[in-house]
Amino acid sequence: MNAQETSLNLKEAFKGKFLIGAAMNAYQIMGKDTAATNIIKKQFNAIVAENCMKSERIHPREDKFDFSLADKFVQFGTDNNLVVTGHTLIWHSQAPDWFFVDDAGKMVSKETLIARMKNHIQTIVTRYKGKIKGWDVVNEAINDDGTYRNSKFYQIIGEDYIKLAFQFAREADPDAELYYNDYSMSIPAKRNGVVAMVKKLQKQGITIDAIGMQSHLGLDNPDIKDFEASLEAFSSLGCKVMITEMDISILPFPDKNAGAEVTKSFEYKQQMDPYRESVPDSVTTAFEQRYLSFFKLFEKHEKAVTRVTLWGVTDANSWKNNWPVPGRKDYPLLFSRNYAPKPIVDKIIKQTLSE
């Protein structure tokens, strides 16, 4: 699944249509993986941090923020003229335990959690004011059935925590774009739940600039028609749409209901890891057709879609190698383990140029 270097790069091919981005891991941000950062500089015009801005990393204790990696990440974006997205301000997962408990280990009051949220959001957003174009303000607040996720934020504050998060971010940087981000967005019930939530927030005076569709895809799931229906539903709200965490796994999936729930984990079985040595041509063809179909869809809706971000740079560092089954070998991205563009890169470029 390798290819010779293509003459035209992705960001040139999509110029005037939408941003094309990649998530950066810690090694890349620290400058220890220059092969990957060279790909980013050549191929992409937008970046997002994979982990270093999540609350457990950037705010490990109530009295301690750790901006060391986040500062380097934002500086890399500034130095290389890349559009920077902050990910993520409020998320139930990868949040530090202290956020929700007092010194005695008991659940904090609504007022205390709101104050902690405000301090967390406004300290971070203010620090990067003018340097970060937009923020994933709230991540994964809606269940697949359209109900609110029963997170600790929801348990202690109620659904208003979402409204408050957007208010606090808007106060800290009135010029930044603010996003809601979630996975499995093509599920009709989840689509309806997100639409209902956004409409309610809009009636309360909250502006959500874009809705992020994470887009962790498989070869046959989700149905692209369902995906398009959600894209259209979200754009009809007056929001832009961002494809925020795109990858396409070629491996069998043990539970199609897992979506991108990071707490899901399944025991390794060899039959669930069929391509350790090589990928059959038929699978490569299906993988390429899947990418081409989705990029064609994004271009069809280019007036609504403002950014497409791949969740990682190469197959070597994709989270899909270890989720939802640890230790597998997956091939979900556009660049191979030896940092070469796959043939699909050239095919995506040729497709967009022929449109």
C-alpha positions as CSV (number, residue, x, y, z in Angstrom):
1,M,0.0,0.0,0.0
2,N,2.9,2.4,-0.8
3,A,3.4,4.8,-3.6
4,Q,6.0,7.1,-5.0
5,E,5.8,10.7,-3.8
6,T,3.0,12.5,-5.6
7,S,3.9,15.8,-7.3
8,L,0.9,17.7,-6.0
9,N,0.2,17.7,-2.3
10,L,-3.2,17.4,-0.5
11,K,-3.4,21.0,0.8
12,E,-2.8,22.3,-2.7
13,A,-5.4,20.0,-4.2
14,F,-8.1,21.2,-1.7
15,K,-7.2,24.8,-1.7
16,G,-10.3,26.9,-1.9
17,K,-12.5,24.0,-0.8
18,F,-11.6,23.0,2.8
19,L,-8.7,22.7,5.2
20,I,-7.0,19.3,5.3
21,G,-5.4,18.5,8.6
22,A,-3.8,15.8,10.8
23,A,-3.6,15.1,14.5
24,M,-0.2,15.3,16.1
25,N,1.1,13.1,18.9
26,A,3.6,13.9,21.6
27,Y,6.7,12.6,19.7
28,Q,5.9,14.7,16.7
29,I,5.2,17.8,18.8
30,M,8.5,17.3,20.6
31,G,10.4,17.1,17.3
32,K,11.4,13.4,17.8
33,D,9.5,12.2,14.7
34,T,10.7,14.6,12.0
35,A,9.6,12.3,9.2
36,A,6.0,12.8,10.3
37,T,6.4,16.5,10.8
38,N,7.8,16.8,7.3
39,I,4.7,15.1,6.0
40,I,2.5,17.6,7.9
41,K,4.5,20.6,6.6
42,K,4.2,19.3,3.0
43,Q,0.7,17.9,2.9
44,F,-1.5,19.6,5.5
45,N,-2.6,23.1,6.4
46,A,-4.3,22.3,9.7
47,I,-3.3,20.5,12.9
48,V,-5.0,19.3,16.1
49,A,-3.3,17.8,19.2
50,E,-4.1,14.1,19.7
51,N,-3.7,14.1,23.5
52,C,-1.7,16.9,25.0
53,M,-4.5,19.4,25.4
54,K,-6.9,16.9,27.1
55,S,-7.7,17.9,30.6
56,E,-5.8,15.1,32.4
57,R,-2.6,16.1,30.6
58,I,-2.9,19.9,30.6
59,H,-4.5,20.3,34.1
60,P,-3.3,17.3,36.1
61,R,-4.0,19.0,39.5
62,E,-6.3,21.8,40.5
63,D,-3.4,24.1,41.3
64,K,-1.2,23.0,38.4
65,F,-1.5,23.5,34.6
66,D,1.1,21.8,32.4
67,F,1.4,23.8,29.1
68,S,4.8,22.4,28.1
69,L,3.6,20.2,25.2
70,A,0.6,22.4,24.3
71,D,2.9,25.4,24.0
72,K,5.2,23.5,21.6
73,F,2.2,22.3,19.6
74,V,0.7,25.8,19.2
75,Q,4.2,27.2,18.3
76,F,4.7,24.5,15.6
77,G,1.4,25.6,14.1
78,T,2.4,29.3,14.2
79,D,5.9,28.6,12.8
80,N,4.5,26.6,9.9
81,N,1.5,28.7,9.1
82,L,-1.0,26.0,10.1
83,V,-4.5,26.4,11.3
84,V,-4.6,25.2,14.9
85,T,-7.6,23.5,16.6
86,G,-7.7,23.1,20.4
87,H,-8.9,19.6,21.5
88,T,-10.7,19.3,23.8
89,L,-11.9,21.6,26.7
90,I,-14.6,19.5,28.3
91,W,-14.7,15.7,27.9
92,H,-15.8,13.0,30.4
93,S,-12.9,10.8,29.4
94,Q,-9.3,11.5,30.0
95,A,-10.4,14.0,32.7
96,P,-8.4,14.2,36.0
97,D,-10.1,12.6,39.0
98,W,-9.7,15.8,41.1
99,F,-12.1,17.7,38.8
100,F,-15.1,15.9,40.4
101,V,-14.2,15.3,44.0
102,D,-13.4,17.3,47.1
103,D,-10.5,16.8,49.6
104,A,-12.5,14.0,51.3
105,G,-13.1,12.2,48.0
106,K,-16.7,13.1,47.9
107,M,-18.5,14.4,44.8
108,V,-18.2,18.2,44.6
109,S,-21.2,20.5,44.5
110,K,-22.7,21.9,41.3
111,E,-21.2,25.3,42.2
112,T,-17.7,24.0,42.7
113,L,-17.7,22.0,39.5
114,I,-18.9,25.1,37.5
115,A,-16.2,27.2,39.1
116,R,-13.6,24.6,38.2
117,M,-14.9,24.3,34.6
118,K,-14.7,28.1,34.2
119,N,-11.2,28.3,35.5
120,H,-10.1,25.4,33.4
121,I,-11.6,26.7,30.2
122,Q,-10.8,30.3,30.6
123,T,-7.2,29.7,31.7
124,I,-6.5,27.6,28.6
125,V,-8.4,29.6,26.0
126,T,-7.0,32.9,27.2
127,R,-3.5,31.5,27.0
128,Y,-3.9,30.7,23.3
129,K,-6.1,33.6,22.4
130,G,-5.4,34.7,18.8
131,K,-3.3,31.6,18.2
132,I,-5.9,28.9,18.0
133,K,-8.7,29.3,15.4
134,G,-11.2,27.1,17.1
135,W,-11.9,24.8,20.0
136,D,-13.6,21.5,20.5
137,V,-15.4,22.9,23.5
138,V,-17.5,19.9,24.4
139,N,-16.7,16.3,23.3
140,E,-19.0,13.3,23.2
141,A,-21.9,14.5,25.3
142,I,-24.7,12.6,23.5
143,N,-25.3,8.8,23.6
144,D,-26.0,6.8,20.5
145,D,-29.7,6.7,21.4
146,G,-29.8,10.5,21.4
147,T,-30.0,11.0,25.2
148,Y,-27.4,13.0,27.2
149,R,-24.4,10.9,28.3
150,N,-24.6,10.3,32.1
151,S,-21.1,11.7,32.7
152,K,-20.0,13.3,36.0
153,F,-20.4,16.7,34.4
154,Y,-24.0,15.8,33.6
155,Q,-24.6,14.1,37.0
156,I,-23.4,17.1,39.0
157,I,-24.5,20.1,36.8
158,G,-27.1,18.7,34.5
159,E,-27.3,19.5,30.8
160,D,-26.5,23.1,31.5
161,Y,-22.8,22.2,31.7
162,I,-22.7,22.2,27.9
163,K,-24.2,25.7,27.7
164,L,-21.8,27.0,30.4
165,A,-18.8,25.5,28.7
166,F,-19.6,27.4,25.5
167,Q,-20.3,30.6,27.4
168,F,-17.0,30.4,29.3
169,A,-15.0,29.8,26.1
170,R,-16.8,32.6,24.3
171,E,-16.0,35.0,27.1
172,A,-12.3,34.0,27.1
173,D,-11.9,34.5,23.3
174,P,-14.8,36.1,21.5
175,D,-13.1,35.7,18.1
176,A,-12.4,31.9,18.4
177,E,-14.7,29.4,16.7
178,L,-16.4,27.0,19.0
179,Y,-17.3,23.4,18.1
180,Y,-19.2,20.5,19.4
181,N,-17.5,17.2,18.5
182,D,-18.7,13.6,18.7
183,Y,-18.5,10.1,17.1
184,S,-21.0,7.8,15.4
185,M,-22.8,10.8,14.2
186,S,-24.4,8.9,11.3
187,I,-26.7,7.0,13.7
188,P,-30.2,8.5,13.2
189,A,-31.0,8.6,16.9
190,K,-27.7,10.3,17.7
191,R,-28.1,12.7,14.9
192,N,-31.5,13.7,16.2
193,G,-30.2,14.1,19.7
194,V,-27.3,16.4,18.6
195,V,-29.8,18.4,16.5
196,A,-32.1,18.8,19.4
197,M,-29.3,19.8,21.7
198,V,-27.9,22.4,19.3
199,K,-31.4,23.9,18.6
200,K,-31.9,24.2,22.4
201,L,-28.6,25.9,22.9
202,Q,-29.2,28.3,20.0
203,K,-32.5,29.3,21.6
204,Q,-30.6,30.1,24.7
205,G,-28.3,32.4,22.7
206,I,-25.4,30.0,22.4
207,T,-23.5,30.0,19.0
208,I,-22.0,26.8,17.9
209,D,-19.8,27.6,14.9
210,A,-19.3,24.0,13.7
211,I,-20.2,20.4,14.5
212,G,-17.4,17.9,14.4
213,M,-18.1,14.5,12.9
214,Q,-15.3,12.3,14.2
215,S,-15.5,9.8,11.3
216,H,-13.7,6.8,12.6
217,L,-14.9,4.6,9.7
218,G,-14.8,0.9,8.7
219,L,-14.9,-0.6,5.2
220,D,-18.7,-1.2,5.4
221,N,-19.9,0.9,8.4
222,P,-21.4,3.4,8.6
223,D,-23.6,3.7,5.5
224,I,-22.4,6.7,3.6
225,K,-26.1,7.8,3.0
226,D,-26.7,7.9,6.7
227,F,-23.4,9.9,7.1
228,E,-24.6,12.4,4.4
229,A,-28.0,12.7,6.1
230,S,-26.3,13.8,9.3
231,L,-24.0,16.2,7.5
232,E,-27.0,17.8,5.9
233,A,-28.9,17.9,9.2
234,F,-26.1,19.6,11.0
235,S,-25.5,22.2,8.2
236,S,-29.2,23.0,8.2
237,L,-28.8,24.3,11.7
238,G,-26.6,27.1,10.4
239,C,-23.4,25.4,11.6
240,K,-20.4,24.5,9.6
241,V,-19.4,20.8,9.6
242,M,-15.9,19.5,10.3
243,I,-14.7,16.0,9.6
244,T,-12.5,15.9,12.7
245,E,-10.9,12.5,13.3
246,M,-11.0,10.6,10.1
247,D,-9.5,7.1,9.6
248,I,-10.7,4.0,7.9
249,S,-10.0,0.7,9.6
250,I,-9.6,-2.3,7.3
251,L,-9.8,-4.8,10.3
252,P,-12.9,-6.7,11.5
253,F,-14.7,-4.9,14.3
254,P,-15.7,-7.0,17.3
255,D,-18.6,-4.6,18.3
256,K,-20.1,-2.2,15.8
257,N,-21.9,-0.5,18.6
258,A,-18.6,0.6,20.2
259,G,-18.4,3.7,17.9
260,A,-15.2,5.4,19.2
261,E,-15.8,4.8,22.9
262,V,-12.3,4.7,24.3
263,T,-13.2,2.6,27.3
264,K,-14.1,-0.4,25.1
265,S,-11.5,-3.1,24.9
266,F,-11.6,-6.6,23.5
267,E,-9.3,-9.6,24.0
268,Y,-6.7,-10.1,21.2
269,K,-7.6,-13.0,18.9
270,Q,-5.6,-13.8,15.8
271,Q,-8.6,-14.0,13.5
272,M,-9.3,-10.3,14.4
273,D,-5.8,-9.4,13.2
274,P,-5.7,-10.9,9.7
275,Y,-3.3,-8.6,7.9
276,R,-0.1,-8.7,10.0
277,E,2.0,-9.8,7.0
278,S,0.3,-8.2,4.0
279,V,-3.0,-6.6,2.9
280,P,-4.8,-8.4,0.0
281,D,-5.4,-6.4,-3.1
282,S,-9.2,-6.7,-2.7
283,V,-9.0,-5.1,0.7
284,T,-6.7,-2.3,-0.6
285,T,-9.2,-1.7,-3.4
286,A,-12.1,-1.5,-0.9
287,F,-10.1,0.8,1.3
288,E,-9.3,3.2,-1.6
289,Q,-12.9,3.2,-2.8
290,R,-14.1,4.1,0.7
291,Y,-11.7,7.0,1.0
292,L,-12.6,8.3,-2.5
293,S,-16.3,8.0,-1.8
294,F,-16.1,10.0,1.4
295,F,-13.8,12.7,-0.1
296,K,-16.3,13.0,-3.0
297,L,-19.0,13.5,-0.4
298,F,-17.0,16.2,1.3
299,E,-16.5,18.0,-1.9
300,K,-20.2,17.7,-2.8
301,H,-20.9,19.6,0.5
302,E,-17.8,21.9,0.4
303,K,-20.0,24.9,1.2
304,A,-20.7,23.3,4.6
305,V,-17.5,21.4,5.2
306,T,-14.7,23.6,6.3
307,R,-12.1,21.1,7.5
308,V,-11.2,17.4,7.1
309,T,-8.7,16.1,9.6
310,L,-7.0,12.7,9.6
311,W,-6.6,11.2,13.1
312,G,-2.8,10.7,12.9
313,V,-0.1,11.0,10.2
314,T,1.0,7.4,9.4
315,D,-0.3,3.9,10.1
316,A,2.6,3.4,12.5
317,N,1.2,5.8,15.1
318,S,-2.5,5.3,14.6
319,W,-4.6,4.7,17.7
320,K,-6.4,2.0,15.7
321,N,-3.5,-0.4,16.2
322,N,-4.6,-0.7,19.8
323,W,-8.3,0.1,19.8
324,P,-10.6,-1.6,20.3
325,V,-8.3,-4.6,20.3
326,P,-4.8,-4.0,21.7
327,G,-1.8,-5.1,19.6
328,R,-3.4,-5.3,16.1
329,K,-1.9,-4.1,12.9
330,D,-4.2,-1.7,11.1
331,Y,-3.7,0.5,8.0
332,P,-6.3,3.3,8.4
333,L,-4.4,6.4,7.3
334,L,-3.1,7.9,4.0
335,F,0.6,7.4,4.8
336,S,2.3,4.0,5.4
337,R,4.5,2.8,8.3
338,N,7.5,3.8,6.3
339,Y,6.1,7.3,5.9
340,A,5.4,7.0,2.2
341,P,2.2,8.2,0.7
342,K,-0.1,5.3,-0.3
343,P,-1.5,5.2,-3.8
344,I,-4.8,6.6,-2.4
345,V,-3.1,10.0,-1.9
346,D,-2.6,10.4,-5.6
347,K,-6.0,9.1,-6.4
348,I,-7.7,11.5,-4.0
349,I,-5.8,14.4,-5.6
350,K,-6.7,13.3,-9.1
351,Q,-10.3,12.9,-8.1
352,T,-10.6,16.4,-6.7
353,L,-8.8,17.9,-9.7
354,S,-11.2,16.2,-12.1
355,E,-14.3,17.6,-10.3
